[in-house]
Amino acid sequence: MKVGFIGLGRMGTAMAQRLLQAGHEVAVFNRTPAKAKPLADAGATVVSSIREAAAFGEAVFTMLTDDAAVEDVARQQGGLLEALPKGGIHICSGTHGVGVIRALTAAHQERGQTLIAAPILGRPEQVLAGAVGVVAGGPAGVIERSAPLFAAIGRRTFEAGSEPAAATSLKLANNFVLGCAIEAMGEGFALIRKYGVAPEVFYDVMTDGLFAAPAYKVYGKIIVDESYDKAGQMAVNGLKDAKLALDAGETMNVPLPSGQVWHDRLAAAVARGEGEKDWAVMALEQARESGLT
């Protein structure tokens, strides 16, 4: 398929690379043109505007940091709403709020276009390995047309239903559970350290039994090694996700008390100037509050 791709951060670059490797024709656009060079070397067409990316093929991906960025790309003069052809597909793969996704879904429908929310479950290195999940929400026929693109990016596509906002809520719920798991690990590591137990021992006990899942192994290892500078998900973006999850809960009258702890721990890390560290830095916040160095 021919597709456009807008947003070449670590996740977006990895996704575009996977599409190219699968034989799709990809036109890439990024506000910082230098970020497109590795993809150009891999066979991508580099375009100089959102309009060109939107008009390149059947669909255009966006992988953008936040709601403001995707709104700007969609609604500005020459943006997706104006430039995407009738019948075109906007595949929105960033983690966004349900309100923004609902508004953009309606705006695309008014123009004879379709929005699919297709957030990614995983870190950039997992995208490169084809090990992530894709959560797709939108009209069944359009998701079916887009299936080869999702298959190129991840190991499995989870269909969330006909409403794009449903996929958004699923991604936020997944990040909510993961964030709370990291918070719980941070508390556990702090507890055993106060009793003189080496973090490596707790890690082995934890991941050898009930918590042998990749999330505990990956983030537990980051906590043990204190390798917070190698960010897969930055704390500032985790804080954004925490706010979006709490907003989604409030919209539907769903209390998320654990989410407030997750939010506040990340807010403290960002306030200390650690917003660009991996969001597992929550464990460092817990260690400080526990009197550990």
C-alpha positions as CSV (number, residue, x, y, z in Angstrom):
1,M,0.0,0.0,0.0
2,K,1.0,3.6,-0.4
3,V,0.8,5.6,2.9
4,G,1.9,8.9,4.4
5,F,3.5,9.1,7.8
6,I,3.6,12.2,10.0
7,G,5.6,12.3,13.2
8,L,9.1,10.8,13.3
9,G,9.9,10.5,17.0
10,R,11.4,7.2,18.2
11,M,8.0,5.4,17.9
12,G,7.1,6.9,14.5
13,T,10.5,6.2,13.0
14,A,10.4,2.6,14.1
15,M,6.8,2.2,12.7
16,A,7.8,3.7,9.4
17,Q,10.8,1.4,9.2
18,R,8.6,-1.6,9.7
19,L,6.2,-0.5,6.9
20,L,9.1,0.0,4.5
21,Q,10.6,-3.4,5.4
22,A,7.2,-5.0,4.6
23,G,7.2,-3.5,1.1
24,H,4.8,-0.6,1.6
25,E,5.5,2.7,-0.1
26,V,5.9,5.4,2.6
27,A,6.1,9.2,2.3
28,V,7.3,10.8,5.5
29,F,6.9,14.3,6.9
30,N,8.4,15.7,10.1
31,R,8.8,19.3,11.2
32,T,12.5,18.6,11.8
33,P,13.6,17.3,8.3
34,A,16.8,15.8,9.5
35,K,14.9,13.1,11.3
36,A,13.7,11.8,8.0
37,K,17.2,11.0,6.6
38,P,17.5,7.4,8.0
39,L,14.1,6.6,6.5
40,A,15.0,8.2,3.2
41,D,18.1,6.0,3.1
42,A,15.8,3.0,3.7
43,G,13.6,3.9,0.7
44,A,11.0,6.4,2.0
45,T,9.9,9.4,0.1
46,V,10.5,12.6,2.0
47,V,7.9,15.2,1.5
48,S,7.9,18.8,2.6
49,S,4.3,19.3,3.8
50,I,1.4,17.7,5.6
51,R,-0.6,18.1,2.4
52,E,1.8,16.0,0.4
53,A,1.9,13.2,3.1
54,A,-1.9,13.2,3.2
55,A,-2.3,12.9,-0.6
56,F,0.4,10.3,-1.1
57,G,-1.7,7.2,-0.8
58,E,-4.8,5.5,0.7
59,A,-4.0,6.4,4.3
60,V,-1.8,8.6,6.4
61,F,-0.5,7.8,9.9
62,T,0.1,10.3,12.6
63,M,2.3,9.4,15.6
64,L,2.4,12.6,17.6
65,T,3.2,13.5,21.1
66,D,-0.1,15.0,22.4
67,D,-3.5,16.2,21.7
68,A,-2.4,19.7,20.7
69,A,0.0,18.3,18.1
70,V,-2.6,16.1,16.4
71,E,-5.2,18.8,16.5
72,D,-2.8,21.2,14.8
73,V,-1.8,18.7,12.1
74,A,-5.4,17.9,11.4
75,R,-7.0,21.4,11.5
76,Q,-4.3,23.8,10.3
77,Q,-4.6,25.3,6.8
78,G,-3.3,22.5,4.5
79,G,-3.8,20.0,7.3
80,L,-5.2,16.5,7.2
81,L,-8.9,17.6,7.2
82,E,-8.3,19.8,4.2
83,A,-5.8,17.7,2.3
84,L,-6.9,14.1,2.9
85,P,-8.9,13.0,-0.2
86,K,-12.5,11.9,0.2
87,G,-12.4,8.2,1.2
88,G,-9.0,8.7,2.7
89,I,-8.0,7.2,6.1
90,H,-6.3,8.9,9.0
91,I,-4.7,6.3,11.2
92,C,-4.1,8.0,14.5
93,S,-1.5,6.0,16.4
94,G,-0.5,8.4,19.2
95,T,-1.9,8.2,22.7
96,H,-4.6,10.9,22.8
97,G,-7.6,11.9,24.9
98,V,-11.0,10.4,24.1
99,G,-12.5,13.9,23.6
100,V,-10.0,14.8,20.9
101,I,-10.5,11.5,19.1
102,R,-14.2,11.9,19.2
103,A,-14.0,15.4,17.8
104,L,-11.6,14.4,15.0
105,T,-13.7,11.4,14.1
106,A,-16.7,13.6,13.5
107,A,-14.7,16.2,11.6
108,H,-13.3,13.5,9.3
109,Q,-16.8,12.1,8.7
110,E,-18.1,15.5,7.7
111,R,-15.5,15.5,4.9
112,G,-16.1,11.9,3.7
113,Q,-12.9,10.7,5.4
114,T,-12.4,8.1,8.1
115,L,-10.4,8.2,11.3
116,I,-9.1,5.0,12.8
117,A,-7.5,5.1,16.3
118,A,-4.7,2.6,16.3
119,P,-2.4,3.2,19.3
120,I,0.6,0.9,19.9
121,L,1.2,-1.3,22.9
122,G,4.9,-1.4,23.4
123,R,8.2,0.5,23.4
124,P,10.2,1.6,20.3
125,E,12.6,-1.3,20.4
126,Q,9.7,-3.7,20.5
127,V,8.2,-2.0,17.4
128,L,11.5,-2.6,15.5
129,A,11.3,-6.3,16.5
130,G,7.7,-6.5,15.4
131,A,6.7,-7.5,18.9
132,V,4.0,-4.9,19.7
133,G,0.3,-5.0,19.7
134,V,-1.9,-2.6,17.7
135,V,-5.3,-1.6,19.1
136,A,-7.6,-0.6,16.3
137,G,-10.9,1.2,16.6
138,G,-13.1,2.3,13.7
139,P,-15.4,1.0,10.9
140,A,-14.8,-2.8,10.4
141,G,-14.4,-2.4,6.6
142,V,-11.7,0.3,6.9
143,I,-9.9,-1.7,9.6
144,E,-9.9,-4.6,7.2
145,R,-8.4,-2.5,4.4
146,S,-5.7,-1.3,6.8
147,A,-4.9,-4.8,8.2
148,P,-1.7,-5.2,6.1
149,L,-0.3,-2.0,7.6
150,F,-1.0,-3.1,11.1
151,A,0.4,-6.6,10.4
152,A,3.7,-4.9,9.2
153,I,4.0,-3.0,12.5
154,G,3.0,-5.5,15.1
155,R,2.5,-9.1,16.0
156,R,-1.2,-8.8,16.7
157,T,-4.1,-6.4,16.1
158,F,-6.8,-6.1,18.7
159,E,-10.1,-4.8,17.4
160,A,-11.7,-2.5,19.9
161,G,-15.0,-1.9,18.0
162,S,-16.4,0.5,15.5
163,E,-15.7,3.7,17.6
164,P,-12.2,5.0,17.5
165,A,-12.6,6.4,21.0
166,A,-13.0,2.8,22.2
167,A,-9.4,2.0,21.1
168,T,-8.2,5.2,22.8
169,S,-9.8,4.1,26.1
170,L,-8.2,0.7,25.8
171,K,-4.8,2.2,25.3
172,L,-5.3,4.5,28.2
173,A,-6.5,1.6,30.4
174,N,-3.4,-0.4,29.4
175,N,-1.1,2.5,30.3
176,F,-3.0,3.0,33.5
177,V,-2.4,-0.6,34.6
178,L,1.2,-0.5,33.6
179,G,1.9,2.8,35.4
180,C,0.3,1.4,38.5
181,A,2.4,-1.8,38.2
182,I,5.6,0.3,38.0
183,E,4.5,2.3,41.1
184,A,3.8,-0.9,43.0
185,M,7.3,-2.3,42.0
186,G,8.9,0.9,43.2
187,E,7.2,0.6,46.6
188,G,8.2,-3.1,46.8
189,F,11.8,-2.3,46.0
190,A,11.9,0.4,48.6
191,L,10.5,-1.9,51.2
192,I,13.0,-4.7,50.7
193,R,15.9,-2.3,50.5
194,K,15.0,-0.9,54.0
195,Y,15.4,-4.4,55.3
196,G,18.8,-4.8,53.7
197,V,17.8,-7.0,50.8
198,A,19.6,-6.5,47.5
199,P,17.3,-5.3,44.7
200,E,18.5,-8.0,42.4
201,V,17.2,-10.7,44.8
202,F,13.7,-9.1,44.8
203,Y,13.8,-8.9,41.0
204,D,14.6,-12.6,40.7
205,V,11.9,-13.6,43.2
206,M,9.3,-11.4,41.5
207,T,10.0,-12.3,37.9
208,D,10.5,-16.0,38.6
209,G,7.0,-16.4,39.9
210,L,3.7,-14.7,39.5
211,F,5.2,-11.6,37.8
212,A,7.2,-13.2,35.0
213,A,5.5,-11.0,32.4
214,P,7.6,-8.8,30.2
215,A,6.4,-5.6,31.8
216,Y,7.8,-6.6,35.2
217,K,11.0,-7.9,33.7
218,V,11.6,-4.8,31.6
219,Y,10.7,-2.2,34.1
220,G,12.0,-4.2,37.1
221,K,15.4,-4.3,35.4
222,I,15.4,-0.6,34.8
223,I,14.7,0.0,38.5
224,V,17.4,-2.5,39.6
225,D,20.0,-0.9,37.2
226,E,18.7,2.6,37.8
227,S,19.0,3.0,34.0
228,Y,16.4,5.8,33.9
229,D,18.3,7.8,31.3
230,K,17.5,5.3,28.6
231,A,13.9,6.4,28.1
232,G,11.4,4.3,26.2
233,Q,8.5,6.2,27.6
234,M,9.6,9.6,29.1
235,A,8.1,10.6,32.5
236,V,6.6,13.7,31.0
237,N,4.7,11.6,28.4
238,G,3.7,9.2,31.2
239,L,2.3,12.2,33.1
240,K,0.3,13.2,30.0
241,D,-1.1,9.7,29.8
242,A,-2.0,9.7,33.5
243,K,-4.0,13.0,33.0
244,L,-5.8,11.5,29.9
245,A,-6.7,8.4,31.8
246,L,-8.1,10.3,34.7
247,D,-10.0,12.6,32.4
248,A,-11.4,9.5,30.6
249,G,-12.6,8.1,33.9
250,E,-14.2,11.3,35.0
251,T,-16.0,11.5,31.6
252,M,-17.7,8.2,32.2
253,N,-18.0,8.4,36.1
254,V,-15.3,5.7,36.6
255,P,-13.3,6.4,39.8
256,L,-9.6,5.6,39.3
257,P,-8.0,6.1,42.8
258,S,-4.8,4.3,41.9
259,G,-4.4,6.6,38.9
260,Q,-4.1,9.6,41.2
261,V,-1.0,8.0,42.9
262,W,0.5,7.2,39.4
263,H,-0.2,10.8,38.3
264,D,1.3,12.4,41.5
265,R,4.5,10.3,41.4
266,L,5.1,11.3,37.8
267,A,4.3,14.9,38.5
268,A,6.9,14.9,41.3
269,A,9.5,13.5,39.0
270,V,8.8,16.1,36.3
271,A,9.0,18.8,38.9
272,R,12.5,17.6,39.9
273,G,13.6,18.1,36.3
274,E,13.4,14.4,35.4
275,G,10.7,14.6,32.8
276,E,12.9,13.2,30.0
277,K,13.9,10.1,32.1
278,D,12.1,6.8,31.7
279,W,8.8,6.9,33.5
280,A,10.1,4.1,35.8
281,V,11.8,7.0,37.6
282,M,8.7,6.8,39.7
283,A,10.6,4.1,41.7
284,L,13.3,6.7,42.4
285,E,10.7,9.1,43.8
286,Q,9.5,6.3,46.1
287,A,13.1,5.5,47.2
288,R,13.6,9.2,48.1
289,E,10.4,9.3,50.1
290,S,11.5,6.1,51.9
291,G,14.8,7.8,53.0
292,L,16.9,5.8,50.5
293,T,19.7,7.1,48.3
